[in-house]
Amino acid sequence: MYFTETTRRRFDGRFTAVKTPAAGGTPAQRDPAVIETVTRMLERIRADGLDAVTRYATELDNYDGRPLEITREEMRESGTALPADLREAIELGAARTAAFARASRSALRDMEVELEPGLVAGYRYVPVQRVGAYLPAGRFPLTASAFMTVNVAKAAGVPSVVACTPPQPHGGPNPAVLYAAYVSGVDRVFLLGEVQALASMAFGLVGDAPVDMLVGAGNAFVAEAKRQLFGTVAIDLLAGPSEVAVLADETADAELVAADLLGQAEHGPDSPAALITTSAELAARVTAEVDRQLGTLATAPIAGPAWRDHGSVTVAADRETAAALMDDLAPEHLEVQTAEDDWYHDRLTAYGSLFLGPWSTVAYSDKGMAGTNHVLPTAGGARHSAGLSVSRFVRPLTYQRAAREATPALADAVEVISASEGMAAHRATATLRTGRFAESSPVTD
C-alpha cells in the first residue's frame, strides 16, 4: 500500500513517514512468466478438455488418479477426522456467515414504480444460476473460504454451487476445508487445484455445465486465470496479497496494534501492513512492539520479511489528515482504534471492510466469526469496488410494462430522437404504435 503522488503533494508537510516499505514505491506488477504460463494452460485445456486437466493435475498437484469428484459421503464424513473443537468452530463460522448473508439478502427488495399513467418500470433480483468456488489449501489452508463463497452464494439463492480444492500430500482433500464446504451447502466438490480447477469449472469439464461465475482467493496463477477467464464467466474480484491498515491515536494499545499488523503480515512475505496514527509516541511504541513480537512469533520467517519490505508507519498532523491518507491507501482490511471511532466511521469512505474499536480484529472476519465477507479488494481497489457479498450473486433485472394509455408519453419523444439520429427503424416502432393508439381511441364530439 502506497500513497498516490497526488496525495503526497496535497498533504506535503502534514505527515511524517516513520517507516517506509523497503521493497520500493510501486506495487508488484503482473509477472509476464505467470501470464504466459496461464495462457498456455488455458489454451491446452480448452483444446484437450479433461485429458489436459488430469495431465496438469498429475504434474502440478501430484494427483494420484483417484476419481476427481469427492462423494457426498466423503464430504459428510470429513468432519469426523477433525478435533471436536475445530469441527464446532467450523460449524459456528458457517452459521454466522450464513446469518449475515441471509439478512443482507432480505434487504435487497424487488422494486416497481409507475413513472407515468400506464408506464410501469421495475426490477427483480434473480440469482446467478451456477457458481464455481475455488477453495485454496496451500501453505495455509483457508478454512473459512467456503463460508465466504459457497455459503454466501447459497444464501443468495444460487441453485448450483460447485467447488474445487487441491489434493494434499496424502492425495485427498484437506478435511477442514472439505467440511467447511459441506456445512456451507456445496453441491459438488472436485479434487483439482489452481488453473486447471478454474478452467474445468469455466469450461464445464466438471459439474453439470459451465459455471456463470468464478469466486475465491488463490495465488498469482489463480488470479491470472480469473483475469483471463473474465468474459467467459463473471468473477468476484482480482485480489492480490492480503493487506491490513490500522488507524490509531494516542489511546490505542501498542501491543494490540502490533499484533494485528502481524496477524495479516503472516499471510505471505508480500502482504502489506500499514499504521497511520496522530501520535508520534504511539508510532514509536508500535514499531518497537512489532520487533519484540517477531522475536517469538512462529511465523516470523513470513511476517518478518512482509513487515520489512511492505510495512509502513506514518504520523499524521491531525485526524483530518489521517482520514484522508487512509482513504488514499484504500486498504483491504482497516482497523480503527481511537477515542473518536464514530467520527472516523462517518468520515472514511475507502476500505474493503472496517473493524471498529480495540475489541475488533481482522482475524474475527478472516475465520468467519464476525459474519462479514473477507473476499475484498486489494491494491487500492477499495476506492472504486466493494468486496464479495450476496449482492454479487444476484442480478437486478429490470423490466417495463407499457399500457395503451402510456403511448403519447413514450412514442412522440422517441420519434423525435430517432429522426434526429437517422434511425428509421427505431422511429417506425414508435410511429406504428402511435397509429394503433389513434385508431383505437374512443370517438369524441
C-alpha positions in Angstrom: 0.0 0.0 0.0 1.4 3.3 -1.1 0.2 6.9 -1.1 -0.5 8.3 -4.5 1.7 11.2 -5.7 -1.3 13.5 -5.7 -1.9 12.8 -2.0 1.7 13.2 -1.2 1.7 16.7 -2.8 -1.6 17.7 -1.3 -0.6 16.8 2.2 3.1 17.7 2.0 4.3 18.7 5.4 1.3 17.3 7.2 2.6 13.8 7.7 5.9 12.1 8.6 7.0 8.7 7.3 8.4 6.9 10.3 8.9 3.6 8.4 8.5 3.1 4.7 8.4 -0.2 2.7 11.9 -1.5 1.8 10.6 -3.1 -1.4 10.1 0.2 -3.2 7.5 2.7 -4.2 5.2 0.8 -6.6 3.0 -2.3 -6.1 4.1 -5.5 -7.8 3.0 -5.8 -11.4 1.7 -8.9 -13.2 4.5 -11.4 -13.8 5.0 -12.0 -17.5 6.0 -15.6 -16.8 2.8 -16.2 -14.9 0.7 -14.6 -17.7 2.4 -16.8 -20.3 2.0 -20.0 -18.3 -1.7 -19.4 -17.6 -2.4 -18.5 -21.2 -0.7 -21.7 -22.4 -2.6 -23.9 -19.9 -6.0 -22.4 -20.7 -5.4 -22.9 -24.4 -4.4 -26.5 -23.9 -7.4 -27.2 -21.5 -9.8 -25.6 -23.9 -8.5 -27.8 -26.7 -7.9 -31.1 -24.9 -10.5 -31.0 -22.1 -10.2 -33.4 -19.2 -7.2 -35.1 -20.6 -5.2 -31.8 -20.3 -6.7 -31.2 -16.8 -5.6 -34.5 -15.5 -2.1 -34.1 -17.0 -1.7 -30.8 -15.3 -3.2 -32.1 -12.0 -0.7 -35.0 -12.1 2.2 -32.8 -12.9 1.5 -29.9 -10.6 -0.6 -31.3 -7.7 0.7 -34.9 -7.5 -2.8 -36.1 -8.5 -2.9 -39.9 -8.0 -5.6 -40.9 -10.4 -8.5 -41.3 -8.0 -11.9 -40.0 -9.1 -11.9 -36.3 -9.4 -15.3 -35.8 -7.7 -15.5 -36.2 -4.0 -18.5 -38.2 -2.9 -21.3 -36.8 -0.7 -20.4 -39.5 1.9 -16.8 -38.3 1.9 -17.9 -34.7 2.4 -20.2 -35.7 5.2 -17.6 -37.8 6.9 -14.8 -35.3 6.6 -15.9 -33.7 9.9 -15.2 -36.9 11.8 -11.5 -36.6 11.1 -11.4 -33.3 12.8 -11.0 -32.5 16.5 -14.3 -31.7 18.0 -13.5 -28.1 18.8 -12.3 -27.4 15.2 -15.5 -29.1 13.9 -17.7 -26.9 16.1 -15.7 -23.8 15.2 -16.3 -24.5 11.5 -20.0 -25.0 12.1 -20.2 -21.8 14.0 -18.4 -19.8 11.3 -20.7 -21.2 8.7 -23.8 -20.3 10.7 -22.6 -16.8 11.4 -21.7 -16.1 7.8 -25.0 -17.5 6.6 -27.0 -15.4 9.1 -25.3 -12.2 7.9 -25.7 -13.2 4.3 -29.4 -14.0 4.7 -30.0 -10.7 6.5 -28.2 -8.9 3.7 -30.3 -10.7 1.0 -33.5 -9.7 2.8 -32.5 -6.0 2.4 -32.4 -6.4 -1.4 -36.0 -6.0 -2.4 -37.7 -6.0 -5.7 -39.0 -2.7 -6.9 -41.7 -1.4 -9.2 -42.8 2.2 -9.9 -45.4 3.8 -12.1 -43.5 6.6 -13.9 -46.4 7.8 -15.9 -50.0 6.6 -16.1 -49.8 3.2 -17.8 -46.0 3.1 -17.7 -44.6 0.7 -15.1 -40.9 0.0 -14.6 -39.1 -2.1 -12.0 -36.5 -4.7 -11.3 -36.4 -8.0 -9.5 -33.3 -9.8 -8.1 -32.5 -13.0 -9.8 -29.6 -15.2 -8.6 -26.8 -16.4 -10.8 -27.6 -20.0 -11.8 -24.2 -21.7 -11.5 -21.2 -20.6 -9.4 -17.8 -22.2 -9.2 -15.8 -21.7 -6.0 -12.1 -22.2 -5.6 -11.1 -23.3 -2.1 -7.3 -22.9 -1.6 -5.4 -25.3 0.7 -1.7 -24.5 0.2 0.7 -23.3 2.8 -2.1 -22.1 5.0 -5.5 -23.9 4.2 -8.1 -21.1 4.2 -10.8 -23.0 6.1 -13.2 -20.1 6.1 -13.0 -19.6 2.3 -16.1 -21.8 1.8 -18.1 -19.6 4.2 -17.4 -16.6 2.1 -18.1 -18.1 -1.3 -20.2 -21.3 -1.2 -22.2 -20.2 1.9 -23.0 -16.7 0.7 -23.9 -17.9 -2.8 -26.4 -20.4 -1.3 -27.9 -17.6 0.9 -28.3 -15.5 -2.3 -30.3 -18.4 -3.8 -27.8 -19.8 -6.3 -29.2 -23.2 -7.3 -25.9 -24.9 -8.2 -22.5 -24.3 -6.5 -19.6 -26.5 -7.3 -16.1 -26.2 -5.7 -12.6 -27.3 -6.4 -9.8 -27.8 -3.9 -6.3 -29.1 -4.4 -5.2 -32.5 -3.2 -2.9 -32.7 -0.2 0.3 -34.7 0.1 -1.8 -37.7 1.1 -3.8 -37.5 -2.1 -7.1 -36.4 -0.7 -8.6 -33.0 0.2 -7.9 -31.0 3.3 -10.5 -32.3 5.7 -11.2 -29.0 7.4 -11.6 -27.2 4.0 -13.9 -30.0 2.8 -16.0 -30.0 5.9 -16.4 -26.2 5.7 -17.7 -26.6 2.1 -20.1 -29.3 3.2 -21.6 -27.3 6.0 -21.8 -24.3 3.7 -24.1 -26.2 1.4 -21.9 -27.0 -1.6 -23.5 -29.2 -4.2 -20.4 -30.9 -5.7 -16.7 -30.8 -4.9 -13.8 -31.8 -7.2 -10.2 -32.5 -6.3 -8.4 -30.0 -8.5 -6.1 -27.1 -7.9 -5.3 -23.7 -9.4 -5.5 -23.0 -13.1 -6.8 -26.4 -14.1 -9.6 -26.1 -11.4 -10.8 -22.7 -12.7 -10.7 -23.8 -16.3 -12.6 -27.0 -15.6 -15.4 -25.1 -13.9 -15.5 -22.3 -16.5 -15.5 -24.7 -19.5 -18.0 -27.2 -17.9 -15.5 -30.1 -17.7 -16.7 -30.8 -14.1 -20.2 -30.3 -12.8 -23.3 -30.3 -14.8 -22.5 -27.3 -17.1 -20.1 -24.4 -17.4 -20.4 -22.1 -14.4 -21.6 -18.5 -14.8 -19.3 -17.1 -12.1 -16.0 -17.9 -10.5 -15.2 -16.9 -6.9 -12.5 -17.5 -4.4 -9.0 -16.5 -3.4 -5.7 -18.0 -4.6 -2.1 -17.4 -5.7 -0.8 -15.4 -8.6 -1.7 -18.2 -11.1 -5.3 -18.3 -9.8 -5.6 -14.5 -10.0 -4.3 -14.5 -13.6 -6.6 -17.4 -14.6 -9.6 -15.5 -13.3 -8.4 -12.4 -15.2 -8.1 -14.3 -18.5 -11.4 -16.2 -17.9 -13.3 -13.0 -17.2 -15.8 -12.5 -20.0 -16.2 -16.2 -20.4 -17.5 -16.1 -16.9 -18.1 -13.4 -14.3 -15.6 -13.2 -11.4 -15.7 -11.8 -7.9 -12.6 -9.7 -8.0 -8.9 -9.8 -8.7 -7.4 -9.8 -5.2 -3.7 -9.5 -4.5 -1.7 -10.2 -1.3 -3.7 -9.7 1.9 -3.5 -6.2 3.4 -4.2 -4.6 6.8 -4.1 -1.0 7.9 -4.6 0.4 11.4 -5.7 4.0 12.1 -4.9 4.8 15.7 -4.4 7.7 18.1 -2.6 8.1 21.5 -5.3 6.0 23.2 -4.5 2.8 21.3 -2.8 -0.2 22.8 0.5 -0.6 21.1 0.7 -4.3 21.8 -2.7 -4.9 20.2 -1.9 -2.7 17.2 1.4 -4.6 16.6 -0.3 -8.0 16.9 -3.0 -7.0 14.4 -0.4 -5.7 11.9 1.5 -9.0 12.1 -1.7 -11.0 12.0 -2.1 -10.1 8.4 1.6 -9.9 7.5 1.9 -13.6 8.2 -0.3 -14.3 5.1 2.7 -14.0 3.0 6.1 -12.2 2.6 4.4 -9.7 0.2 1.5 -8.8 2.5 1.4 -5.1 3.3 0.7 -3.8 6.8 0.3 0.0 7.5 -0.2 2.1 10.6 -1.4 5.7 10.3 -1.5 7.5 13.6 -1.8 11.0 15.0 0.6 10.1 17.8 4.4 10.0 17.3 4.7 8.3 20.6 2.4 5.5 19.6 4.2 5.1 16.3 7.5 4.5 18.2 5.9 2.1 20.6 4.2 0.1 17.9 7.4 -0.1 15.8 9.3 -1.5 18.9 6.4 -3.8 19.7 6.4 -5.3 16.3 10.1 -6.1 16.6 9.5 -7.6 20.0 6.7 -9.9 18.9 8.6 -11.0 15.8 11.2 -12.4 18.2 8.8 -15.1 19.4 6.3 -15.4 16.5 6.3 -18.9 14.9 5.5 -17.4 11.5 8.3 -14.7 11.8 10.0 -16.1 8.7 7.0 -15.0 6.7 5.7 -12.0 8.7 9.2 -10.5 9.3 10.0 -10.1 5.6 6.5 -8.8 4.9 6.9 -6.1 7.6 10.4 -5.2 6.4 9.5 -5.0 2.7 5.9 -3.9 2.8 5.3 -2.4 6.3 4.8 1.3 6.9 4.2 3.7 9.8 3.0 7.2 9.2 2.3 10.0 11.7 -0.4 12.5 10.5 -0.7 16.1 11.8 -4.3 15.7 12.7 -7.4 13.5 12.4 -8.5 15.0 9.1 -5.1 14.3 7.5 -5.1 10.8 9.0 -8.5 10.0 7.5 -7.6 11.4 4.1 -4.3 9.4 4.0 -6.2 6.3 4.9 -8.8 6.9 2.2 -5.9 7.2 -0.3 -4.5 3.9 0.8 -7.9 2.3 0.5 -6.8 -0.9 2.4 -8.4 -4.3 2.2 -8.9 -4.5 6.0 -9.0 -1.3 8.1 -8.9 -1.2 11.9 -9.8 2.0 13.7 -8.6 2.2 17.3 -9.1 5.7 18.6 -11.1 7.8 21.1 -13.2 9.0 18.1 -14.1 5.8 16.3 -17.6 7.2 15.3 -16.0 10.3 13.7 -13.7 8.1 11.6 -16.5 5.7 10.8 -18.6 8.7 9.4 -15.6 10.1 7.5 -13.8 7.1 6.0 -15.0 6.1 2.5 -12.5 3.7 1.0 -11.8 0.3 2.5 -12.7 -3.4 2.0 -14.1 -4.0 5.5 -13.9 -1.8 8.6 -13.1 -3.1 12.2 -14.1 -0.5 14.8 -12.5 -0.4 18.3 -9.8 -2.3 20.1 -12.1 -5.3 20.6 -12.4 -5.9 16.9 -9.7 -7.6 14.8 -9.4 -8.7 11.3 -8.9 -12.3 12.3 -12.5 -12.4 13.6 -13.7 -11.9 10.0 -10.9 -13.9 8.4 -12.1 -17.0 10.2 -15.8 -16.4 9.6 -16.8 -15.5 13.2 -17.8 -11.9 12.5 -20.3 -12.9 9.8 -18.9 -10.5 7.1 -17.1 -11.5 3.9 -13.4 -11.4 3.7 -13.1 -11.7 -0.1 -12.2 -8.0 -0.5 -10.5 -5.6 -3.0 -6.7 -5.0 -2.6 -4.1 -2.7 -4.0 -6.3 0.4 -3.8 -9.3 -1.3 -5.4 -11.5 -0.3 -2.5 -11.5 3.3 -3.9 -14.0 2.0 -6.6 -15.1 -1.5 -5.7 -16.6 -3.5 -2.8 -16.0 -7.0 -1.6 -18.0 -10.2 -2.2 -21.5 -10.3 -0.8 -24.9 -11.7 -1.6 -25.4 -8.7 -3.9 -22.7 -10.0 -6.2 -24.6 -13.3 -6.7 -27.9 -11.7 -7.7 -28.7 -9.5 -10.6 -31.3 -6.7 -10.5 -33.0 -7.4 -13.8 -35.1 -4.5 -15.0 -38.4 -4.7 -16.8 -41.0 -2.3 -18.1 -44.7 -2.7 -18.9 -46.4 0.0 -21.1 -50.2 0.1 -21.4 -52.0 1.7 -24.3 -52.6 4.9 -22.5 -48.9 5.5 -22.0 -48.3 5.7 -25.8 -48.3 9.5 -26.1 -45.8 9.8 -23.2 -43.4 7.5 -24.9 -43.8 7.4 -28.7 -43.8 11.1 -29.5 -40.4 11.8 -28.0 -38.9 8.5 -29.3 -40.0 9.5 -32.8 -38.3 12.9 -32.5 -35.0 11.5 -31.1 -34.9 8.6 -33.7 -35.5 11.0 -36.5 -32.6 13.3 -35.3 -30.3 10.2 -35.2 -31.4 8.9 -38.6 -32.6 5.6 -37.1 -35.7 5.0 -39.2 -36.4 1.5 -37.8 -36.4 2.8 -34.3 -38.7 5.6 -35.3 -41.1 3.2 -37.0 -41.5 1.1 -33.8 -42.9 4.2 -32.1 -44.8 5.6 -35.2 -46.7 2.3 -35.6 -47.8 2.4 -32.0 -48.9 6.0 -32.4 -51.1 4.9 -35.3 -52.5 2.0 -33.4 -53.3 4.3 -30.5 -55.1 6.8 -32.7 -57.1 4.0 -34.5 -58.3 2.6 -31.1 -59.0 5.9 -29.4 -62.6 6.5 -28.4 -64.6 8.9 -30.8 -65.3 12.2 -29.1 -67.5 15.1 -30.2 
